[in-house]
Every structure is written in structure tokens, then in C-alpha cells.
Amino acid sequence: MTVARWAADRRADADSGGAAQPHPTWKACAWYLSQDPDQIDAEAGLFLGRLFAQAPELATAADLAKRFVSLLSGSDIAEFDEWIAQAANSEFKSFANNAVRAAITVRSKARSAGLKPSNDKCMAG
């Protein structure tokens, strides 16, 4: 379940008479999900706790997203393969199975050829 689907479900609950609690904007949610728990304030931490209790797959998606960002700065193919296997059973399935492997492969080959990451954009043309 993505944040957008979770939010839509909450709006539908509110429209049908359920109690909607105040929540941060989708941009704030995305930022909270990308941060380590010690980097956000207590109120945001409580919000994420409620969010993850209602949609545990979002906790998995947040973890996968953070790990993916850290993979971009490295070249550990075994770790990447583990990420792919875990992502294949999550909201990241399509993302993991398509563009990501190609992008990492290109980046790895660029590094092997001595290109710096800031030069990766030169490979597009």
C-alpha cells in the first residue's frame, strides 16, 4: 500500500462518518518516511507509528527506499541482489524488476571505467 492509497482509504473512511485525525501533508509524509526515526520530532514519530500500525507494508516500503538510496552510493552487487529479492515482494516490485537493475548496472560500469558519479549524466546520450 502506498501513502496515496492509504490517504485515499482514510478520506473514504472520513466521508463515510469515520473519525479522521489530522495528518501531515503528503510531502511531509514522504520526508518522514525517508528519515531515520531519530531525525524526526515526537509528533511525527507518533504519526508514523499509527501509519505503520494501519499499513505495515509502508514500514517495509520506507525501509526499502532508505536502503536503495544507500545502495546508489556503493557498488555491492550482492547487497543489491538482496534488496531486489526483498523489494520483489513489496510495493517496489515493478520498480525493482525494471529500471533499477539497469540503472545500477550502467552506474557500476561507469565507475569501472573511471567516471565519477557526477558524470553519469553524460552516459545518457
DSSP file with accessible surface (Angstrom, degrees, kcal/mol):
  #  RESIDUE AA STRUCTURE BP1 BP2  ACC     N-H-->O    O-->H-N    N-H-->O    O-->H-N    TCO  KAPPA ALPHA  PHI   PSI    X-CA   Y-CA   Z-CA
    1    1 A M              0   0   40      0, 0.0    60,-0.1     0, 0.0     2,-0.1   0.000 360.0 360.0 360.0 127.5    0.0    0.0    0.0
    2    2 A T     >  -     0   0   54      1,-0.1     4,-2.4    89,-0.0     5,-0.2  -0.451 360.0-106.6 -86.8 166.9    1.4    3.4   -1.0
    3    3 A V  H  > S+     0   0   34      1,-0.2     4,-3.0     2,-0.2     5,-0.2   0.909 120.7  55.8 -59.6 -39.7    0.9    6.6    1.0
    4    4 A A  H  > S+     0   0   70      1,-0.2     4,-2.4     2,-0.2    -1,-0.2   0.920 109.4  45.0 -61.5 -43.1   -1.5    7.8   -1.7
    5    5 A R  H  > S+     0   0  124      2,-0.2     4,-2.4     1,-0.2    -1,-0.2   0.900 112.8  51.4 -67.9 -38.8   -3.7    4.7   -1.3
    6    6 A W  H  X S+     0   0   12     -4,-2.4     4,-2.2     2,-0.2    -2,-0.2   0.936 111.1  48.0 -61.1 -45.5   -3.6    4.9    2.4
    7    7 A A  H  X S+     0   0   18     -4,-3.0     4,-2.5     1,-0.2    -2,-0.2   0.902 110.4  51.7 -62.9 -41.6   -4.7    8.6    2.3
    8    8 A A  H  X S+     0   0   40     -4,-2.4     4,-2.5    -5,-0.2    -1,-0.2   0.914 109.3  50.3 -62.1 -40.9   -7.5    7.7   -0.1
    9    9 A D  H  X S+     0   0   83     -4,-2.4     4,-2.3     1,-0.2    -1,-0.2   0.906 110.5  49.9 -62.8 -40.8   -8.7    5.0    2.3
   10   10 A R  H  X S+     0   0   32     -4,-2.2     4,-2.4     2,-0.2    -2,-0.2   0.903 110.1  50.0 -65.8 -40.2   -8.6    7.5    5.2
   11   11 A R  H  X S+     0   0  140     -4,-2.5     4,-2.7     2,-0.2    -2,-0.2   0.916 110.4  50.5 -63.6 -41.4  -10.6   10.1    3.1
   12   12 A A  H  X S+     0   0   53     -4,-2.5     4,-1.6     2,-0.2    -2,-0.2   0.915 110.2  49.8 -63.6 -40.2  -13.2    7.4    2.3
   13   13 A D  H  <>S+     0   0   96     -4,-2.3     5,-3.2     2,-0.2    -1,-0.2   0.919 112.0  48.2 -62.0 -43.6  -13.4    6.5    6.0
   14   14 A A  H ><5S+     0   0   37     -4,-2.4     3,-1.5     1,-0.2    -2,-0.2   0.908 110.0  52.2 -64.6 -40.0  -13.9   10.1    6.9
   15   15 A D  H 3<5S+     0   0  142     -4,-2.7    -1,-0.2     1,-0.3    -2,-0.2   0.815 107.2  53.3 -65.7 -29.0  -16.6   10.5    4.1
   16   16 A S  T 3<5S-     0   0   96     -4,-1.6    -1,-0.3    -5,-0.2    -2,-0.2   0.244 132.6 -88.6 -92.6  14.7  -18.5    7.5    5.5
   17   17 A G  T < 5S+     0   0   70     -3,-1.5    -3,-0.2     1,-0.3    -2,-0.1   0.426  82.3 139.0  99.2  -1.4  -18.6    9.0    9.0
   18   18 A G      < -     0   0   35     -5,-3.2     2,-0.6    -6,-0.2    -1,-0.3  -0.317  62.1 -99.1 -71.3 160.3  -15.3    7.6   10.4
   19   19 A A        -     0   0  101     -2,-0.0     2,-0.5     1,-0.0    -1,-0.1  -0.730  35.4-157.0 -85.7 117.9  -13.2    9.9   12.5
   20   20 A A        -     0   0   63     -2,-0.6     3,-0.0    -6,-0.1    -9,-0.0  -0.836   6.3-149.0 -95.1 130.1  -10.3   11.4   10.6
   21   21 A Q        -     0   0   87     -2,-0.5     0, 0.0     1,-0.1     0, 0.0  -0.694  31.0 -94.2 -93.2 150.9   -7.3   12.6   12.6
   22   22 A P        -     0   0  122      0, 0.0    -1,-0.1     0, 0.0     0, 0.0  -0.342  51.4-177.5 -60.2 145.2   -5.2   15.5   11.5
   23   23 A H        -     0   0   97     -3,-0.0     3,-0.1    24,-0.0     6,-0.0  -0.973  27.1 -97.6-143.8 159.1   -2.2   14.4    9.4
   24   24 A P        -     0   0   29      0, 0.0     5,-0.0     0, 0.0     0, 0.0  -0.227  50.8 -87.1 -70.9 166.7    0.8   15.9    7.7
   25   25 A T     >  -     0   0   94      1,-0.1     4,-2.6     4,-0.0     5,-0.2  -0.195  40.6-105.8 -65.7 164.9    0.9   16.8    4.0
   26   26 A W  H  > S+     0   0  180      1,-0.2     4,-2.5     2,-0.2     5,-0.2   0.866 122.8  54.6 -63.9 -32.7    1.9   14.1    1.6
   27   27 A K  H  > S+     0   0  140      2,-0.2     4,-2.1     1,-0.2    -1,-0.2   0.921 108.9  47.3 -65.8 -42.1    5.3   15.9    1.2
   28   28 A A  H  > S+     0   0   24      2,-0.2     4,-3.1     1,-0.2    -2,-0.2   0.915 111.2  52.3 -64.4 -40.6    5.8   15.8    4.9
   29   29 A C  H  X S+     0   0    3     -4,-2.6     4,-2.7     1,-0.2    -2,-0.2   0.931 108.9  49.5 -59.5 -46.3    4.9   12.1    5.0
   30   30 A A  H  X S+     0   0   50     -4,-2.5     4,-1.2     1,-0.2    -1,-0.2   0.912 112.4  47.9 -60.3 -41.1    7.4   11.4    2.2
   31   31 A W  H >X S+     0   0  124     -4,-2.1     4,-0.7     2,-0.2     3,-0.6   0.941 111.5  49.7 -66.2 -45.8   10.1   13.2    4.1
   32   32 A Y  H >< S+     0   0   43     -4,-3.1     3,-1.1     1,-0.2    -2,-0.2   0.909 109.1  52.8 -57.7 -43.6    9.2   11.4    7.4
   33   33 A L  H 3< S+     0   0   22     -4,-2.7    -1,-0.2     1,-0.2    -2,-0.2   0.777 108.7  50.6 -64.9 -24.7    9.4    8.1    5.6
   34   34 A S  H << S+     0   0   61     -4,-1.2    -1,-0.2    -3,-0.6     2,-0.2   0.546  98.9  84.2 -90.6  -5.7   12.8    8.8    4.3
   35   35 A Q  S << S-     0   0   46     -3,-1.1    31,-0.1    -4,-0.7     5,-0.1  -0.627  84.3-107.7 -99.1 154.9   14.3    9.8    7.6
   36   36 A D    >   -     0   0   94     -2,-0.2     3,-2.7     1,-0.1     4,-0.3  -0.521  39.8-112.0 -69.7 146.8   15.9    7.8   10.4
   37   37 A P  G >  S+     0   0  103      0, 0.0     3,-1.1     0, 0.0    -1,-0.1   0.810 117.1  58.0 -54.7 -30.5   13.5    7.8   13.4
   38   38 A D  G 3  S+     0   0  127      1,-0.2    -2,-0.0     7,-0.0     7,-0.0   0.546  97.6  64.0 -79.1  -1.0   15.9    9.9   15.5
   39   39 A Q  G <  S+     0   0  112     -3,-2.7     2,-0.3    -7,-0.1    -1,-0.2   0.418  94.4  68.3 -99.5  -1.3   15.8   12.6   12.8
   40   40 A I  S <  S-     0   0   25     -3,-1.1    -8,-0.0    -4,-0.3     0, 0.0  -0.838  86.2-102.9-118.7 159.1   12.1   13.5   13.2
   41   41 A D     >  -     0   0   95     -2,-0.3     4,-2.3     1,-0.1     5,-0.2  -0.207  36.7-102.1 -76.8 169.4   10.2   15.1   16.1
   42   42 A A  H  > S+     0   0   82      1,-0.2     4,-2.5     2,-0.2     5,-0.2   0.877 119.8  53.6 -60.8 -40.1    8.0   13.2   18.6
   43   43 A E  H  > S+     0   0  154      1,-0.2     4,-2.3     2,-0.2    -1,-0.2   0.925 110.6  46.4 -63.1 -43.2    4.7   14.1   16.9
   44   44 A A  H  > S+     0   0    2      1,-0.2     4,-2.8     2,-0.2    -1,-0.2   0.894 110.6  54.2 -65.8 -37.8    5.9   12.9   13.5
   45   45 A G  H  X S+     0   0   32     -4,-2.3     4,-2.3     2,-0.2    -2,-0.2   0.906 108.7  48.1 -62.0 -41.2    7.1    9.7   15.2
   46   46 A L  H  X S+     0   0  115     -4,-2.5     4,-2.3     2,-0.2    -1,-0.2   0.906 110.6  51.8 -64.7 -41.4    3.7    9.1   16.7
   47   47 A F  H  X S+     0   0   11     -4,-2.3     4,-2.9     1,-0.2    -2,-0.2   0.945 110.6  47.8 -59.2 -47.2    2.1    9.7   13.3
   48   48 A L  H  X S+     0   0   17     -4,-2.8     4,-3.3     1,-0.2     5,-0.3   0.888 108.4  55.6 -63.7 -36.8    4.4    7.2   11.7
   49   49 A G  H  X S+     0   0   42     -4,-2.3     4,-1.8     2,-0.2    -1,-0.2   0.929 111.6  42.9 -59.4 -44.9    3.6    4.7   14.4
   50   50 A R  H  X S+     0   0   96     -4,-2.3     4,-1.9     2,-0.2    -2,-0.2   0.909 114.8  51.1 -66.0 -42.4   -0.1    5.0   13.7
   51   51 A L  H  X S+     0   0    1     -4,-2.9     4,-2.2     1,-0.2    -2,-0.2   0.945 111.8  45.4 -60.4 -48.8    0.5    4.9   10.0
   52   52 A F  H  < S+     0   0   56     -4,-3.3    -1,-0.2     1,-0.2    -2,-0.2   0.830 109.4  56.3 -67.8 -29.6    2.7    1.7   10.2
   53   53 A A  H  < S+     0   0   81     -4,-1.8    -1,-0.2    -5,-0.3    -2,-0.2   0.886 115.1  38.4 -67.2 -37.1    0.1    0.1   12.6
   54   54 A Q  H  < S+     0   0  109     -4,-1.9    -2,-0.2     1,-0.2    -1,-0.2   0.755 134.4  22.3 -82.8 -27.9   -2.6    0.6    9.9
   55   55 A A    >X  +     0   0    0     -4,-2.2     3,-2.2    -5,-0.2     4,-0.6  -0.619  64.5 175.7-141.6  76.9   -0.4   -0.2    6.9
   56   56 A P  H >> S+     0   0   77      0, 0.0     4,-1.5     0, 0.0     3,-0.8   0.800  77.9  68.8 -56.8 -27.1    2.6   -2.3    7.9
   57   57 A E  H 3> S+     0   0   76      1,-0.3     4,-2.5     2,-0.2    34,-0.2   0.769  90.4  62.9 -66.4 -21.3    3.7   -2.5    4.3
   58   58 A L  H <> S+     0   0    5     -3,-2.2     4,-2.7     2,-0.2    -1,-0.3   0.867  99.0  53.8 -69.9 -32.8    4.5    1.2    4.4
   59   59 A A  H <X S+     0   0   36     -3,-0.8     4,-2.3    -4,-0.6    -2,-0.2   0.927 110.5  47.0 -64.3 -41.1    7.2    0.5    7.0
   60   60 A T  H  X S+     0   0   75     -4,-1.5     4,-2.7     2,-0.2    -2,-0.2   0.932 112.2  49.7 -64.6 -44.1    8.7   -2.1    4.7
   61   61 A A  H  X S+     0   0   15     -4,-2.5     4,-2.5     1,-0.2    -2,-0.2   0.910 110.2  50.6 -62.5 -41.5    8.5    0.4    1.7
   62   62 A A  H  X S+     0   0    7     -4,-2.7     4,-2.4     2,-0.2    -1,-0.2   0.929 111.7  47.8 -62.5 -43.9   10.2    3.1    3.8
   63   63 A D  H  X S+     0   0   78     -4,-2.3     4,-2.6     1,-0.2    -2,-0.2   0.933 112.3  49.1 -62.8 -44.3   13.0    0.7    4.8
   64   64 A L  H  X S+     0   0    2     -4,-2.7     4,-2.5     1,-0.2    -2,-0.2   0.901 110.3  51.3 -62.5 -40.6   13.5   -0.4    1.2
   65   65 A A  H  X S+     0   0   38     -4,-2.5     4,-2.1     2,-0.2    -1,-0.2   0.934 111.2  47.1 -63.5 -44.8   13.6    3.2    0.0
   66   66 A K  H  X S+     0   0   60     -4,-2.4     4,-1.8     1,-0.2    -2,-0.2   0.921 113.5  48.2 -63.4 -42.5   16.2    4.2    2.5
   67   67 A R  H  X S+     0   0   45     -4,-2.6     4,-2.0     1,-0.2    -1,-0.2   0.884 108.4  54.8 -66.0 -36.7   18.3    1.1    1.7
   68   68 A F  H  X S+     0   0   31     -4,-2.5     4,-1.5     2,-0.2    -1,-0.2   0.932 105.6  52.1 -62.7 -43.4   18.0    1.8   -2.0
   69   69 A V  H  X S+     0   0   98     -4,-2.1     4,-0.6     1,-0.2     3,-0.4   0.925 110.2  48.6 -58.7 -42.5   19.4    5.3   -1.6
   70   70 A S  H >< S+     0   0   60     -4,-1.8     3,-0.8     1,-0.2     4,-0.3   0.851 106.0  58.4 -68.6 -29.8   22.4    3.9    0.3
   71   71 A L  H >< S+     0   0   13     -4,-2.0     3,-1.3     1,-0.2    -1,-0.2   0.828  94.3  66.2 -66.4 -30.8   22.9    1.4   -2.4
   72   72 A L  H 3< S+     0   0   60     -4,-1.5    -1,-0.2    -3,-0.4    -2,-0.2   0.798 100.1  50.0 -62.8 -26.9   23.3    4.1   -5.0
   73   73 A S  T << S+     0   0   86     -3,-0.8    -1,-0.3    -4,-0.6    -2,-0.2   0.529 111.8  54.7 -89.9  -3.7   26.5    5.3   -3.4
   74   74 A G    <   -     0   0   37     -3,-1.3    -3,-0.0    -4,-0.3     0, 0.0  -0.506  67.8-140.0-118.0-174.5   28.0    1.8   -3.3
   75   75 A S        +     0   0   85     -2,-0.2     2,-1.2    36,-0.0     3,-0.1   0.022  49.3 136.9-137.3  29.5   28.8   -1.0   -5.6
   76   76 A D     >  -     0   0   82      1,-0.2     4,-2.1    -5,-0.2     5,-0.1  -0.662  27.2-177.7 -83.3  96.5   27.9   -4.0   -3.6
   77   77 A I  H  > S+     0   0   79     -2,-1.2     4,-2.9     1,-0.2     5,-0.2   0.878  80.3  55.9 -65.7 -36.7   26.1   -6.2   -6.1
   78   78 A A  H  > S+     0   0   69      2,-0.2     4,-2.1     1,-0.2    -1,-0.2   0.927 109.1  46.8 -62.5 -43.2   25.3   -8.9   -3.5
   79   79 A E  H  > S+     0   0   74      2,-0.2     4,-2.3     1,-0.2    -1,-0.2   0.905 112.1  51.2 -64.2 -39.2   23.6   -6.3   -1.3
   80   80 A F  H  X S+     0   0    6     -4,-2.1     4,-2.8     2,-0.2    -2,-0.2   0.926 107.7  52.0 -64.0 -41.9   21.7   -5.0   -4.3
   81   81 A D  H  X S+     0   0   66     -4,-2.9     4,-2.2     1,-0.2    -1,-0.2   0.893 109.1  50.6 -62.2 -37.7   20.6   -8.5   -5.2
   82   82 A E  H  X S+     0   0  104     -4,-2.1     4,-2.3     2,-0.2    -1,-0.2   0.921 110.1  50.2 -64.3 -41.5   19.3   -9.0   -1.6
   83   83 A W  H  X S+     0   0    0     -4,-2.3     4,-3.1     1,-0.2     5,-0.2   0.927 109.2  51.5 -61.7 -45.1   17.4   -5.7   -2.0
   84   84 A I  H  X S+     0   0   17     -4,-2.8     4,-2.0     1,-0.2    -1,-0.2   0.927 109.3  50.5 -57.7 -45.6   15.9   -6.8   -5.3
   85   85 A A  H  < S+     0   0   58     -4,-2.2     4,-0.3     1,-0.2    -1,-0.2   0.916 115.1  42.3 -62.3 -42.5   14.7  -10.0   -3.7
   86   86 A Q  H >< S+     0   0   80     -4,-2.3     3,-1.2     1,-0.2    -2,-0.2   0.901 113.8  51.4 -71.2 -39.5   13.1   -8.2   -0.8
   87   87 A A  H >< S+     0   0    0     -4,-3.1     3,-1.9     1,-0.2     5,-0.3   0.802  95.2  71.7 -68.1 -26.7   11.6   -5.5   -3.0
   88   88 A A  T 3< S+     0   0   25     -4,-2.0    -1,-0.2     1,-0.3    -2,-0.2   0.715  99.4  48.4 -62.8 -18.7   10.1   -8.1   -5.3
   89   89 A N  T <  S+     0   0  150     -3,-1.2    -1,-0.3    -4,-0.3     2,-0.2  -0.036 111.2  58.9-108.9  29.1    7.6   -8.9   -2.5
   90   90 A S  S X  S-     0   0   28     -3,-1.9     3,-1.6   -30,-0.0    -3,-0.0  -0.727 105.7 -74.3-139.6-171.0    6.6   -5.3   -1.8
   91   91 A E  T 3  S+     0   0   75      1,-0.3     3,-0.3   -34,-0.2     4,-0.3   0.634 123.9  65.0 -65.5 -14.0    5.2   -2.1   -3.3
   92   92 A F  T 3>  +     0   0   46     -5,-0.3     4,-3.5     1,-0.2     5,-0.3   0.295  67.7 112.2 -91.9  10.2    8.6   -1.7   -5.1
   93   93 A K  H <> S+     0   0  120     -3,-1.6     4,-2.3     1,-0.2    -1,-0.2   0.920  80.6  39.5 -52.3 -55.0    8.1   -4.9   -7.2
   94   94 A S  H  > S+     0   0   85     -3,-0.3     4,-1.1     2,-0.2     5,-0.2   0.931 117.9  49.5 -62.9 -44.6    7.8   -3.1  -10.6
   95   95 A F  H >4>S+     0   0   89     -4,-0.3     5,-1.5     1,-0.2     3,-0.6   0.932 113.2  47.1 -59.0 -45.9   10.5   -0.6   -9.7
   96   96 A A  I 3<>S+     0   0    1     -4,-3.5     5,-0.5     1,-0.2    -1,-0.2   0.869 112.5  48.9 -66.5 -36.8   12.9   -3.4   -8.6
   97   97 A N  I 3<5S+     0   0   83     -4,-2.3    -1,-0.2    -5,-0.3    -2,-0.2   0.616 121.5  23.2 -83.1 -10.8   12.3   -5.6  -11.6
   98   98 A N  I <X5S+     0   0  103     -4,-1.1     4,-1.1    -3,-0.6     3,-0.3   0.584 122.2  14.2-119.0 -95.4   12.8   -3.0  -14.3
   99   99 A A  I  >5S+     0   0   63     -5,-0.2     4,-2.7     1,-0.2     5,-0.2   0.796 113.2  64.7 -65.0 -32.7   14.6    0.3  -14.3
  100  100 A V  I  ><S+     0   0    3     -5,-1.5     4,-2.8     1,-0.2     5,-0.3   0.945 101.3  46.8 -62.9 -50.9   16.6   -0.1  -11.1
  101  101 A R  H  ><S+     0   0  102     -5,-0.5     4,-2.4    -6,-0.3    -1,-0.2   0.933 114.9  48.4 -59.1 -42.2   18.8   -3.1  -12.2
  102  102 A A  H  X S+     0   0   59     -4,-1.1     4,-2.5     1,-0.2    -1,-0.2   0.931 112.2  48.7 -63.3 -43.8   19.6   -1.3  -15.5
  103  103 A A  H  X S+     0   0   58     -4,-2.7     4,-2.5     1,-0.2    -2,-0.2   0.923 112.9  46.6 -64.0 -43.1   20.4    2.0  -13.8
  104  104 A I  H  X S+     0   0   18     -4,-2.8     4,-2.9    -5,-0.2     5,-0.2   0.911 111.3  52.4 -67.2 -39.6   22.7    0.3  -11.2
  105  105 A T  H  X S+     0   0   59     -4,-2.4     4,-2.5    -5,-0.3    -2,-0.2   0.944 111.1  46.5 -61.5 -45.8   24.4   -1.7  -13.9
  106  106 A V  H  X S+     0   0   72     -4,-2.5     4,-2.4     1,-0.2    -2,-0.2   0.938 113.9  48.4 -61.7 -44.7   25.1    1.4  -16.0
  107  107 A R  H  X S+     0   0   62     -4,-2.5     4,-2.4    -5,-0.2    -2,-0.2   0.916 111.2  50.1 -63.0 -43.1   26.4    3.3  -13.0
  108  108 A S  H  X S+     0   0   35     -4,-2.9     4,-2.3     1,-0.2    -1,-0.2   0.920 111.2  48.7 -62.8 -42.1   28.6    0.4  -12.0
  109  109 A K  H  X S+     0   0  142     -4,-2.5     4,-1.7    -5,-0.2    -1,-0.2   0.889 109.8  52.9 -65.6 -37.2   30.1    0.1  -15.5
  110  110 A A  H  <>S+     0   0    2     -4,-2.4     5,-2.8     1,-0.2    -2,-0.2   0.923 110.0  47.6 -63.6 -43.4   30.7    3.9  -15.5
  111  111 A R  H ><5S+     0   0   75     -4,-2.4     3,-1.6     1,-0.2    -2,-0.2   0.901 109.2  53.6 -64.0 -40.8   32.6    3.7  -12.2
  112  112 A S  H 3<5S+     0   0  103     -4,-2.3    -1,-0.2     1,-0.3    -2,-0.2   0.843 106.8  53.0 -62.2 -31.1   34.6    0.7  -13.5
  113  113 A A  T 3<5S-     0   0   80     -4,-1.7    -1,-0.3    -5,-0.2    -2,-0.2   0.437 125.3-104.7 -83.3  -1.2   35.5    2.9  -16.5
  114  114 A G  T < 5S+     0   0   63     -3,-1.6     2,-0.3     1,-0.3    -3,-0.2   0.555  71.3 144.5  92.2   8.2   36.7    5.6  -14.1
  115  115 A L      < -     0   0   64     -5,-2.8    -1,-0.3    -6,-0.2    -2,-0.1  -0.588  47.4-126.7 -80.1 142.9   33.8    8.0  -14.5
  116  116 A K    >   -     0   0  145     -2,-0.3     3,-2.3     1,-0.1     4,-0.3  -0.564  25.4-110.1 -82.3 154.4   32.7   10.0  -11.4
  117  117 A P  G >  S+     0   0   57      0, 0.0     3,-1.7     0, 0.0     4,-0.3   0.844 118.5  61.2 -54.9 -33.6   29.0    9.8  -10.4
  118  118 A S  G 3  S+     0   0   86      1,-0.3     3,-0.4     2,-0.1     4,-0.1   0.724 101.5  54.8 -68.5 -15.6   28.5   13.4  -11.4
  119  119 A N  G X  S+     0   0   64     -3,-2.3     3,-1.8     1,-0.2     4,-0.4   0.483  77.5  97.3 -92.8  -2.8   29.5   12.4  -14.9
  120  120 A D  G X  S+     0   0   32     -3,-1.7     3,-1.9    -4,-0.3     4,-0.3   0.832  73.0  65.9 -55.9 -32.3   26.8    9.7  -15.1
  121  121 A K  G >  S+     0   0  172     -3,-0.4     3,-1.2    -4,-0.3     4,-0.3   0.790  89.3  66.9 -63.9 -21.6   24.5   12.1  -17.0
  122  122 A C  G X  S+     0   0   94     -3,-1.8     3,-0.7     1,-0.2    -1,-0.3   0.728  90.0  65.0 -68.9 -20.0   27.0   12.0  -19.9
  123  123 A M  G <  S+     0   0   76     -3,-1.9    -1,-0.2    -4,-0.4    -2,-0.2   0.643  83.6  75.5 -79.4 -12.9   26.1    8.4  -20.5
  124  124 A A  G <         0   0   96     -3,-1.2    -1,-0.2    -4,-0.3    -2,-0.1   0.780 360.0 360.0 -70.7 -26.2   22.5    9.1  -21.4
  125  125 A G    <         0   0  111     -3,-0.7    -3,-0.1    -4,-0.3    -2,-0.0   0.308 360.0 360.0 -94.6 360.0   23.4   10.5  -24.8
